[in-house]
Amino acid sequence: MGKQRITWTKSGIGYPRKQRLTIQSLGLRRLNQTVEHVDSLVVRGMIAKVRHLVRSELIPDEVE
């Protein structure tokens, strides 16, 4: 499985509390912070909920 690189790009002020909590559950604490998660349906669902606040990209597995 690959990884998802998620960057928080827009403030959660003015958005529902559930969306702000989703940002926190992704491990994002500061604006413009980037985190990486293993690509899974759960993470993709959270990204879909806040897609207007974050930027995500899929990082393929490295083959050695």
C-alpha positions as a Markdown table, in Angstrom:
| # | Residue | x | y | z |
|---|---|---|---|---|
| 1 | Met | 0.0 | 0.0 | 0.0 |
| 2 | Gly | 1.1 | 3.5 | -0.7 |
| 3 | Lys | 0.9 | 6.6 | 1.6 |
| 4 | Gln | -1.2 | 9.7 | 1.5 |
| 5 | Arg | 0.6 | 13.1 | 2.1 |
| 6 | Ile | -1.9 | 15.5 | 3.5 |
| 7 | Thr | -1.3 | 19.3 | 3.8 |
| 8 | Trp | -3.6 | 21.6 | 5.7 |
| 9 | Thr | -4.1 | 24.6 | 3.4 |
| 10 | Lys | -7.2 | 26.5 | 4.7 |
| 11 | Ser | -8.3 | 27.5 | 8.2 |
| 12 | Gly | -11.2 | 25.6 | 9.8 |
| 13 | Ile | -12.7 | 28.8 | 11.3 |
| 14 | Gly | -16.3 | 29.1 | 10.2 |
| 15 | Tyr | -16.8 | 25.5 | 9.4 |
| 16 | Pro | -18.7 | 22.9 | 11.4 |
| 17 | Arg | -17.0 | 21.5 | 14.5 |
| 18 | Lys | -17.0 | 17.9 | 13.0 |
| 19 | Gln | -14.8 | 19.2 | 10.2 |
| 20 | Arg | -12.3 | 20.8 | 12.6 |
| 21 | Leu | -12.2 | 17.6 | 14.6 |
| 22 | Thr | -11.5 | 15.6 | 11.4 |
| 23 | Ile | -8.5 | 17.9 | 10.8 |
| 24 | Gln | -7.3 | 17.1 | 14.3 |
| 25 | Ser | -7.8 | 13.4 | 13.9 |
| 26 | Leu | -5.7 | 13.5 | 10.8 |
| 27 | Gly | -2.9 | 14.7 | 13.0 |
| 28 | Leu | -2.8 | 18.3 | 11.7 |
| 29 | Arg | -2.2 | 20.9 | 14.3 |
| 30 | Arg | -1.0 | 24.0 | 12.4 |
| 31 | Leu | -1.9 | 25.5 | 9.1 |
| 32 | Asn | 0.4 | 24.5 | 6.2 |
| 33 | Gln | 1.5 | 21.4 | 8.2 |
| 34 | Thr | 2.0 | 18.2 | 6.3 |
| 35 | Val | 1.5 | 14.6 | 7.6 |
| 36 | Glu | 1.8 | 11.2 | 6.0 |
| 37 | His | -0.6 | 8.4 | 6.6 |
| 38 | Val | -0.9 | 4.8 | 5.2 |
| 39 | Asp | -3.4 | 4.9 | 2.4 |
| 40 | Ser | -6.6 | 3.3 | 3.7 |
| 41 | Leu | -10.3 | 3.7 | 3.2 |
| 42 | Val | -10.6 | 5.4 | 6.6 |
| 43 | Val | -8.0 | 8.0 | 5.8 |
| 44 | Arg | -9.6 | 8.6 | 2.3 |
| 45 | Gly | -13.0 | 9.1 | 4.0 |
| 46 | Met | -11.6 | 11.7 | 6.4 |
| 47 | Ile | -9.9 | 13.5 | 3.5 |
| 48 | Ala | -13.1 | 13.5 | 1.5 |
| 49 | Lys | -14.9 | 15.2 | 4.5 |
| 50 | Val | -12.4 | 18.1 | 4.5 |
| 51 | Arg | -11.2 | 18.1 | 0.9 |
| 52 | His | -11.9 | 21.9 | 0.7 |
| 53 | Leu | -9.5 | 22.5 | 3.6 |
| 54 | Val | -6.6 | 20.2 | 2.7 |
| 55 | Arg | -4.5 | 19.1 | -0.2 |
| 56 | Ser | -3.6 | 15.4 | -0.6 |
| 57 | Glu | -1.4 | 13.4 | -2.8 |
| 58 | Leu | -0.8 | 9.7 | -3.2 |
| 59 | Ile | 2.8 | 8.6 | -2.6 |
| 60 | Pro | 3.4 | 5.2 | -4.3 |
| 61 | Asp | 5.4 | 2.4 | -2.7 |
| 62 | Glu | 9.1 | 2.5 | -3.2 |
| 63 | Val | 10.4 | -0.7 | -4.9 |
| 64 | Glu | 14.0 | -1.6 | -4.1 |
